[in-house]
Amino acid sequence: MSKSESIAIVGGGAWGLSTALHLHRTGYTNITVFETADSIPSRYSAAYDINKIVRAEYEESFYTDLALVSLIEKSLKRADQLTSSQQAIEAWKDPLFGPYYHETGYIVATSGSALAKANKSLETALASVSKHPVFAPGIQALDNGDEFKKYAWQITGPLKGFTGYFNRLAGYAHSANALKGIFLHCATLGIKFVLGRSAGTVTELVYDGQGNDRKCTGVRTADGITHSAAKTIVASGAWGASLVPEMGRFVTARSWSVAHVQLTEQECDYLRGLPVINVRDLGFFFEPDPATRLFKLCPLGAGFSNTNNEGTSLPPMDRIPPPQDFIPADDEIKLRTLLAETFPWMADRSFVDKKLCWFADTSDSEYCIDFLPDTNNSVVVLSGDSGHGFKMMPIFGKWVVELLENGRQNIDRWRWKTKDERGQDWGDGVSWRIGKSRELSELIDEARRGGLQARL
Ligand SMILES: Cc1cc2nc3c(=O)[nH]c(=O)nc-3n(C[C@H](O)[C@H](O)[C@H](O)COP(=O)(O)OP(=O)(O)OC[C@H]3O[C@@H](n4cnc5c(N)ncnc54)[C@H](O)[C@@H]3O)c2cc1C
């Protein structure tokens, strides 16, 4: 592919922006990003948020195996011997991404009432870093409440039965600010952006030819304009299957809850420096955002889908789930329990800015970074972030450039999947999620019947 050929990227979220940046860095000169929101950070992006965890622990062996190879070879200097997550953490420290990264450390824990699945998930995550030469010196086992408080002195709650560990080499990134910063940087590089519901929303991919000759020739936007492109890269997160319906066979739009407590200036200052704390059976939180003084919490669970008659789950197409400002009652209970165990003084505060946030989920939590079959490599699909894709933002686009330049995906697990899982309820089986997945319609009924009260 010539570097001057046109490339359309659909979606200006974490992966679309990273792809635009890395394509530019590799010398591609004709890149246009289409984004349905009228500004970036897009309020529809899963990363439209004050923070996302950046950590290297993984339960499964892909990243860990690479790390073990580097351990055996006793050389961690070469970037290709570092795990993807390590590379991502390193890349967060470069001057472009650095302003958004905060290496506060990371506590992973289970409460005294955690189910075996939560404990197992913690143990396998710990195993992936505890013997690793890069991480091991910064790992500390935490066997009781007092040990937790050495690393998070602000905690005043009882931490009943809590066990876990602290990892010094991890933290969080301010995700909305990172999207904004990289967008502005890309714009100054000459990458074009077409924003807004009418001009920026891609309504369809335009194809030419039949059978073996079928090729995508560009995108059509909601204002009826056709934009030609030699390559079209679909990076539209949870909405992917609305443009590439075949994706809906193995990608499920799923959401998790997000809630915040509004702190005073003094409370905010008091909690500064807090590590990210992730209690596998309850939820996680971050140090408060100094600009808004919001303290963000996310309950952990199997998430919520919005499945249509064909068995495909997509976010509500009006993009504003009715009612918008709620989280399910079970999630509210989890967060209140989490606060009662850690910061009891906050446990009865109202939650503000409650929302369901949508991502693109796969049953094995693997990304899909591949060409769409039967399009003569004219369409690239970036999907299946599975709720753990933001941390890769600084390096993700490199993998897309490699795909384009190799002409095929050499990493099996990131290939387009041929399986059809529509109608299968695999959400509860994901090893690192505890609880039952539910349908959005059920939650909305419950919220209308009075939410928490209806549940109790
Ligand atoms: C509650 C929650 C917590 C998370 N926590 C973490 C975490 O701690 N750490 C981590 O690494 N990851 C986390 N993630 C996952 C992370 O946010 C995603 O992996 C990441 O945002 C995926 O990037 P993306 O570009 O694929 O999708 P998005 O960032 O969602 O971007 C997709 C973009 O496409 C646009 N779009 C969609 N359709 C169209 C269209 N037709 N035309 C034009 N534009 C379109 C959307 O408006 C959006 O801006 C979390 C996700 C959620 C929901």
Ligand as a Chemical Component Dictionary entry (heavy atoms), coordinates in Angstrom:
data_LIG
# 
_chem_comp.id                   LIG 
_chem_comp.type                 NON-POLYMER 
_chem_comp.pdbx_formal_charge   0 
_chem_comp.three_letter_code    LIG 
# 
loop_
_chem_comp_atom.comp_id 
_chem_comp_atom.atom_id 
_chem_comp_atom.alt_atom_id 
_chem_comp_atom.type_symbol 
_chem_comp_atom.charge 
_chem_comp_atom.model_Cartn_x 
_chem_comp_atom.model_Cartn_y 
_chem_comp_atom.model_Cartn_z 
_chem_comp_atom.pdbx_ordinal 
LIG C1  C1  C 0 -16.638 0.898  32.769 1  
LIG C2  C2  C 0 -15.403 0.593  31.989 2  
LIG C3  C3  C 0 -14.176 0.509  32.644 3  
LIG C4  C4  C 0 -13.019 0.249  31.924 4  
LIG N1  N1  N 0 -11.837 0.201  32.606 5  
LIG C5  C5  C 0 -10.693 -0.022 31.929 6  
LIG C6  C6  C 0 -9.466  -0.018 32.628 7  
LIG O1  O1  O 0 -9.434  0.196  33.842 8  
LIG N2  N2  N 0 -8.319  -0.224 31.914 9  
LIG C7  C7  C 0 -8.334  -0.447 30.565 10 
LIG O2  O2  O 0 -7.276  -0.673 29.977 11 
LIG N3  N3  N 0 -9.499  -0.452 29.869 12 
LIG C8  C8  C 0 -10.674 -0.228 30.530 13 
LIG N4  N4  N 0 -11.862 -0.202 29.845 14 
LIG C9  C9  C 0 -11.858 -0.490 28.405 15 
LIG C10 C10 C 0 -11.483 0.712  27.540 16 
LIG O3  O3  O 0 -12.258 1.831  27.826 17 
LIG C11 C11 C 0 -11.658 0.285  26.089 18 
LIG O4  O4  O 0 -10.887 -0.899 25.891 19 
LIG C12 C12 C 0 -11.234 1.304  25.062 20 
LIG O5  O5  O 0 -11.907 2.526  25.252 21 
LIG C13 C13 C 0 -11.538 0.740  23.659 22 
LIG O6  O6  O 0 -11.228 1.699  22.686 23 
LIG P1  P1  P 0 -12.025 1.725  21.296 24 
LIG O7  O7  O 0 -11.378 2.789  20.509 25 
LIG O8  O8  O 0 -12.120 0.347  20.739 26 
LIG O9  O9  O 0 -13.522 2.114  21.669 27 
LIG P2  P2  P 0 -14.066 3.533  22.238 28 
LIG O10 O10 O 0 -13.019 4.178  23.076 29 
LIG O11 O11 O 0 -15.370 3.217  22.846 30 
LIG O12 O12 O 0 -14.246 4.394  20.933 31 
LIG C14 C14 C 0 -15.167 4.080  19.926 32 
LIG C15 C15 C 0 -15.523 5.395  19.240 33 
LIG O13 O13 O 0 -16.221 5.110  18.025 34 
LIG C16 C16 C 0 -17.200 6.118  17.840 35 
LIG N5  N5  N 0 -18.208 5.582  16.910 36 
LIG C17 C17 C 0 -19.004 4.501  17.091 37 
LIG N6  N6  N 0 -19.754 4.290  16.003 38 
LIG C18 C18 C 0 -19.422 5.260  15.112 39 
LIG C19 C19 C 0 -19.857 5.551  13.788 40 
LIG N7  N7  N 0 -20.771 4.807  13.164 41 
LIG N8  N8  N 0 -19.325 6.635  13.153 42 
LIG C20 C20 C 0 -18.382 7.402  13.771 43 
LIG N9  N9  N 0 -17.932 7.160  15.023 44 
LIG C21 C21 C 0 -18.443 6.094  15.686 45 
LIG C22 C22 C 0 -17.742 6.330  19.240 46 
LIG O14 O14 O 0 -18.425 7.577  19.327 47 
LIG C23 C23 C 0 -16.466 6.275  20.061 48 
LIG O15 O15 O 0 -15.887 7.545  20.243 49 
LIG C24 C24 C 0 -13.059 0.036  30.528 50 
LIG C25 C25 C 0 -14.284 0.091  29.865 51 
LIG C26 C26 C 0 -15.445 0.362  30.575 52 
LIG C27 C27 C 0 -16.735 0.424  29.827 53 
# 
loop_
_chem_comp_bond.comp_id 
_chem_comp_bond.atom_id_1 
_chem_comp_bond.atom_id_2 
_chem_comp_bond.value_order 
_chem_comp_bond.pdbx_ordinal 
LIG C1  C2  SING 1  
LIG C2  C3  SING 2  
LIG C2  C26 DOUB 3  
LIG C3  C4  DOUB 4  
LIG C4  N1  SING 5  
LIG C4  C24 SING 6  
LIG N1  C5  DOUB 7  
LIG C5  C6  SING 8  
LIG C5  C8  SING 9  
LIG C6  O1  DOUB 10 
LIG C6  N2  SING 11 
LIG N2  C7  SING 12 
LIG C7  O2  DOUB 13 
LIG C7  N3  SING 14 
LIG N3  C8  DOUB 15 
LIG C8  N4  SING 16 
LIG N4  C9  SING 17 
LIG N4  C24 SING 18 
LIG C9  C10 SING 19 
LIG C10 O3  SING 20 
LIG C10 C11 SING 21 
LIG C11 O4  SING 22 
LIG C11 C12 SING 23 
LIG C12 O5  SING 24 
LIG C12 C13 SING 25 
LIG C13 O6  SING 26 
LIG O6  P1  SING 27 
LIG P1  O7  DOUB 28 
LIG P1  O8  SING 29 
LIG P1  O9  SING 30 
LIG O9  P2  SING 31 
LIG P2  O10 DOUB 32 
LIG P2  O11 SING 33 
LIG P2  O12 SING 34 
LIG O12 C14 SING 35 
LIG C14 C15 SING 36 
LIG C15 O13 SING 37 
LIG C15 C23 SING 38 
LIG O13 C16 SING 39 
LIG C16 N5  SING 40 
LIG C16 C22 SING 41 
LIG N5  C17 SING 42 
LIG N5  C21 SING 43 
LIG C17 N6  DOUB 44 
LIG N6  C18 SING 45 
LIG C18 C19 SING 46 
LIG C18 C21 DOUB 47 
LIG C19 N7  SING 48 
LIG C19 N8  DOUB 49 
LIG N8  C20 SING 50 
LIG C20 N9  DOUB 51 
LIG N9  C21 SING 52 
LIG C22 O14 SING 53 
LIG C22 C23 SING 54 
LIG C23 O15 SING 55 
LIG C24 C25 DOUB 56 
LIG C25 C26 SING 57 
LIG C26 C27 SING 58 
# 
